[in-house]
Amino acid sequence: MAKLFRTVSIRQLRALAALAGSGSITAAANKLHLTQPAVTLQLRNLQALAGLPLIQRQSDGMTLTDAGAEVLALCERIEAAIAACETSLDMIAGKTAGRISIGAVSTAKYFVPFMISAFQKLHPKIDVKLSIGNREEVSNALKGYELDIAIMGRPPVGIDMDVHLIGDHPHVIIASTAHRLARKHRIELGALAQETFLTREPGSGTRSLMEQLFESAGIRPTIGMEMSSNETIKQAVIAGLGIALLSAHTVATELDERRLVILDVVGLPVVRQWFVLSRKDKVLLPPARAMLDFLSAKGAQFLPRTQGRMRLTRTSARPKRA
């Protein structure tokens, strides 16, 4: 393997990455704008340097062996370093003030744009690329060195991260204003076992939290529909199709407009935290470092205010005294 690090070329690594992403020599060649024999030669030479099989042929295409996955990880680190070098050279040449790549879980889309706007008022020449996805997608982007910074709840496992707290992240159970429990108080979690829950897709942090909550209570509620969008879930709840566990930060507008209510469930809200984080082994250039420092110091002020809305919702749901 020592030979690999001395003589491997970026073309060989990119050929492996293209194959891993496409599953075939033909598709990899098209992606790289090369001929099939050229890609085959690059892969053959790379495998010879590694001294181990990197590719496994299967009935439905080609995949990487464990050794191939290790070499692919090297390629991702090198590509990230090249991108960082390009940004640094642009800064030195005075072409730009730099670029930042930020990832955020979908629940954070309700406040992250305001964070970016405030930052860019201080640093108008910095370009910010924002990617939104569920927890699994953002974690994978971090693993692939695609992001400088991520905003999410629990840090992904298996990666050494620099983690900075932004603030509390409450989760509540919401229902339509006409729901039979909308005016009830101190509802036991077990009383919801017969309710239909609308939920996010597998891979979502909100979905995982819901499953943990009900597993700890020993109940298995009915799951109505899986949806990949908080907005769709909110509309379905308003329509009376079920109830849902969601971040309180996603329902502020609907609560203000009295289209949704927060059920007064014992033990809720479940409070998690928002974090801004970055890989320890990824060198942050000055623009990304400035954004990380900004979010660590001032990120909390951009989180939606929820305590007052939760109290107001419960108060307005109480039956009036005669």
C-alpha positions in Angstrom: 0.0 0.0 0.0 3.0 2.4 0.4 3.3 2.5 -3.4 -0.3 3.7 -3.6 0.3 6.9 -1.7 3.5 7.7 -3.7 2.3 7.2 -7.2 -1.6 7.3 -7.3 -3.0 9.9 -9.6 -6.1 12.0 -9.3 -7.4 10.6 -12.6 -7.3 7.1 -11.2 -9.2 8.2 -8.1 -11.8 10.0 -10.1 -12.3 7.0 -12.3 -13.0 5.0 -9.1 -15.4 7.6 -7.8 -17.3 7.8 -11.1 -17.7 4.0 -11.1 -18.9 4.0 -7.5 -21.5 6.6 -8.3 -22.7 5.1 -11.5 -22.2 1.3 -11.2 -20.8 0.8 -14.7 -17.8 1.6 -16.9 -19.9 3.0 -19.6 -21.7 5.5 -17.2 -18.4 6.4 -15.5 -16.8 7.1 -18.9 -19.7 9.4 -19.9 -19.5 11.2 -16.6 -15.7 11.8 -17.1 -16.0 12.5 -20.8 -13.5 9.7 -21.5 -13.6 6.5 -23.5 -14.4 3.2 -21.8 -10.9 1.8 -22.5 -9.4 4.9 -20.8 -11.5 4.4 -17.7 -10.8 0.7 -17.6 -7.0 1.4 -17.8 -7.2 3.9 -15.0 -9.0 1.5 -12.8 -6.7 -1.4 -13.6 -3.6 0.7 -12.8 -5.2 1.9 -9.5 -6.0 -1.7 -8.5 -2.4 -2.7 -9.3 -1.1 0.0 -7.0 -3.4 -1.0 -4.2 -2.5 -4.6 -4.4 -6.1 -5.5 -3.6 -9.3 -6.0 -5.5 -11.2 -2.7 -5.5 -14.2 -3.6 -7.6 -16.7 -6.4 -7.4 -18.8 -7.3 -10.4 -22.4 -8.2 -9.6 -25.4 -9.2 -11.7 -26.8 -5.7 -11.6 -23.6 -3.7 -12.1 -20.3 -3.1 -10.3 -19.7 -2.1 -6.7 -16.7 -1.4 -4.5 -15.0 -3.9 -2.2 -14.1 -2.8 1.4 -10.7 -1.9 0.0 -12.3 0.1 -2.8 -14.4 2.0 -0.2 -11.2 3.0 1.6 -9.7 4.3 -1.5 -12.9 6.2 -2.3 -12.7 7.9 1.1 -9.2 9.0 0.1 -10.6 10.4 -3.1 -13.2 12.4 -1.2 -10.7 13.9 1.1 -8.4 14.9 -1.8 -11.3 16.5 -3.7 -12.2 18.5 -0.6 -8.6 19.6 -0.2 -8.5 20.6 -3.9 -11.7 22.6 -3.6 -10.4 24.3 -0.4 -7.1 25.1 -2.2 -9.0 26.7 -5.2 -11.0 28.9 -2.8 -7.8 29.9 -1.0 -6.0 30.8 -4.3 -9.0 32.8 -5.4 -8.9 34.7 -2.2 -5.1 35.4 -2.6 -5.7 36.5 -6.2 -8.4 38.9 -5.0 -11.1 37.2 -7.2 -13.5 36.5 -4.4 -13.9 36.7 -0.6 -14.5 33.0 -0.5 -17.3 30.4 -0.5 -19.0 28.4 2.2 -21.0 25.2 1.9 -23.6 24.8 4.6 -25.9 21.8 5.1 -29.0 21.9 7.3 -31.7 19.4 8.2 -35.1 20.2 6.7 -36.5 21.4 10.1 -33.9 24.1 10.2 -35.0 25.7 6.9 -37.4 27.9 8.9 -34.6 29.9 10.5 -31.3 29.2 8.7 -32.0 31.6 5.8 -32.2 34.4 8.4 -28.8 33.4 9.8 -27.3 33.5 6.4 -28.9 36.9 5.6 -27.5 38.4 8.8 -24.0 37.0 8.1 -23.9 38.2 4.6 -24.8 41.7 5.7 -21.5 41.6 7.6 -19.6 39.8 4.8 -21.3 40.7 1.5 -18.6 39.3 -0.7 -18.8 35.8 0.7 -20.9 33.3 -1.3 -22.9 30.8 0.7 -24.3 27.5 -0.7 -27.1 26.0 1.4 -28.2 22.4 1.0 -31.3 21.1 2.8 -31.9 17.4 3.5 -33.0 15.0 6.2 -30.6 13.9 9.0 -29.3 11.0 7.0 -28.6 13.1 3.9 -26.8 15.8 5.8 -24.7 13.2 7.7 -23.7 11.6 4.4 -22.7 14.9 3.0 -20.5 15.5 6.0 -18.9 12.1 5.6 -18.2 12.9 2.0 -16.5 16.2 2.9 -19.1 18.1 0.8 -19.9 20.5 3.6 -17.9 23.1 5.6 -20.6 23.5 8.3 -23.8 21.7 9.2 -26.8 22.7 11.3 -28.6 19.8 12.9 -29.5 18.1 16.1 -27.5 15.1 17.3 -24.1 15.0 15.6 -23.6 12.1 13.2 -21.9 9.0 14.7 -18.6 7.8 13.4 -17.1 11.3 12.6 -15.0 13.4 14.9 -16.8 16.8 15.0 -16.3 20.2 16.4 -19.7 20.9 18.0 -21.1 24.2 19.1 -24.5 24.6 20.8 -27.0 27.1 19.2 -30.0 26.6 21.5 -33.0 24.5 22.5 -35.1 22.6 20.0 -38.6 21.7 21.4 -40.8 19.1 19.8 -44.6 19.0 20.4 -47.6 17.0 19.2 -49.9 19.1 17.0 -53.5 18.6 16.0 -56.2 20.5 14.2 -58.2 23.0 16.2 -61.3 20.7 15.8 -59.6 17.6 17.2 -61.3 15.9 20.2 -58.3 16.4 22.4 -57.6 20.1 21.4 -59.2 21.4 24.7 -58.0 18.6 27.0 -55.4 19.1 29.6 -52.7 16.9 31.0 -53.2 14.2 28.4 -51.3 11.0 29.1 -49.1 9.8 26.3 -50.8 6.4 26.5 -54.1 8.1 25.6 -52.7 8.7 22.1 -52.2 5.1 21.3 -55.4 5.0 19.3 -54.7 8.1 17.4 -53.4 8.2 13.8 -50.0 9.7 13.5 -48.6 11.4 10.4 -44.8 11.1 10.3 -41.7 11.9 8.4 -39.8 9.4 6.3 -37.2 7.0 7.7 -33.8 8.8 8.0 -35.5 11.9 9.5 -34.4 12.9 13.0 -38.0 13.8 13.8 -39.1 10.3 12.9 -36.4 8.8 15.1 -37.4 11.0 18.0 -41.0 10.0 17.7 -40.1 6.3 17.6 -37.9 6.7 20.7 -40.7 8.6 22.5 -43.3 5.9 22.0 -41.0 3.0 22.5 -40.0 4.4 25.9 -43.7 4.7 26.8 -44.4 1.1 25.6 -47.1 2.1 23.1 -47.4 1.6 19.4 -49.6 4.2 17.8 -51.2 3.8 14.3 -49.0 5.3 11.6 -51.2 6.9 8.9 -48.9 8.3 6.2 -45.2 8.9 5.8 -44.3 12.3 4.2 -40.9 13.8 3.4 -42.1 17.4 4.1 -43.0 19.1 7.3 -45.2 21.4 5.2 -47.2 18.5 3.9 -47.6 17.0 7.3 -48.9 20.3 8.7 -51.5 20.6 5.9 -52.6 17.0 6.5 -53.0 17.6 10.2 -55.0 20.8 9.5 -57.2 18.7 7.2 -57.9 16.3 10.1 -56.1 13.3 8.7 -54.2 12.7 12.0 -51.9 14.2 14.5 -48.1 14.6 14.4 -45.0 15.0 16.5 -43.1 18.0 14.9 -40.5 20.6 15.8 -42.2 23.6 17.5 -40.0 25.7 15.2 -41.9 24.5 12.2 -45.4 25.4 13.3 -45.1 28.9 14.6 -47.1 30.5 11.8 -49.9 28.0 12.0 -50.2 28.4 15.8 -50.4 32.2 15.4 -53.1 31.8 12.8 -55.0 29.3 15.0 -54.9 26.6 12.3 -53.1 24.2 14.6 -53.0 23.6 18.3 -50.4 22.0 20.5 -51.8 19.1 22.5 -51.1 19.4 26.3 -49.4 16.0 26.6 -47.7 15.1 29.9 -43.9 15.0 29.4 -43.9 17.2 26.4 -42.4 19.2 24.8 -39.4 17.0 24.3 -36.5 19.4 24.2 -33.4 18.6 22.1 -30.7 21.0 21.0 -29.6 22.7 17.8 -25.9 22.5 17.0 -23.6 24.0 14.4 -20.8 21.6 13.6 -17.9 20.8 11.3 -15.5 18.0 10.8 -12.3 18.1 12.9 -10.2 16.8 10.0 -11.5 19.4 7.5 -9.5 22.6 7.3 -11.9 25.6 7.4 -10.8 28.6 5.4 -11.4 32.0 6.8 -14.9 32.5 5.4 -16.2 29.2 6.8 -14.4 29.9 10.1 -16.1 33.3 10.3 -19.5 31.7 9.7 -18.9 29.1 12.3 -17.9 31.7 14.9 -20.9 33.9 13.9 -23.4 31.0 14.4 -21.7 29.9 17.6 -22.0 33.3 19.1 -25.3 34.6 17.7 -27.2 31.7 16.2 -29.6 31.4 19.2 -31.2 34.8 18.4 -32.5 33.5 15.1 -34.4 30.5 16.5 -38.2 31.0 16.4 -39.7 31.9 19.8 -41.9 29.1 20.9 -42.6 29.4 24.7 -45.1 32.2 24.4 -46.9 30.5 21.5 -47.2 27.2 23.4 -48.7 29.0 26.5 -51.0 31.0 24.3 -52.2 27.9 22.4 -53.0 26.0 25.6 -54.7 29.0 27.1 -56.9 29.6 24.0 -57.8 25.9 24.0 -59.3 26.1 27.5 -63.1 26.1 27.7 -64.5 29.4 28.8 -66.0 29.6 32.3 -69.7 30.3 32.5 
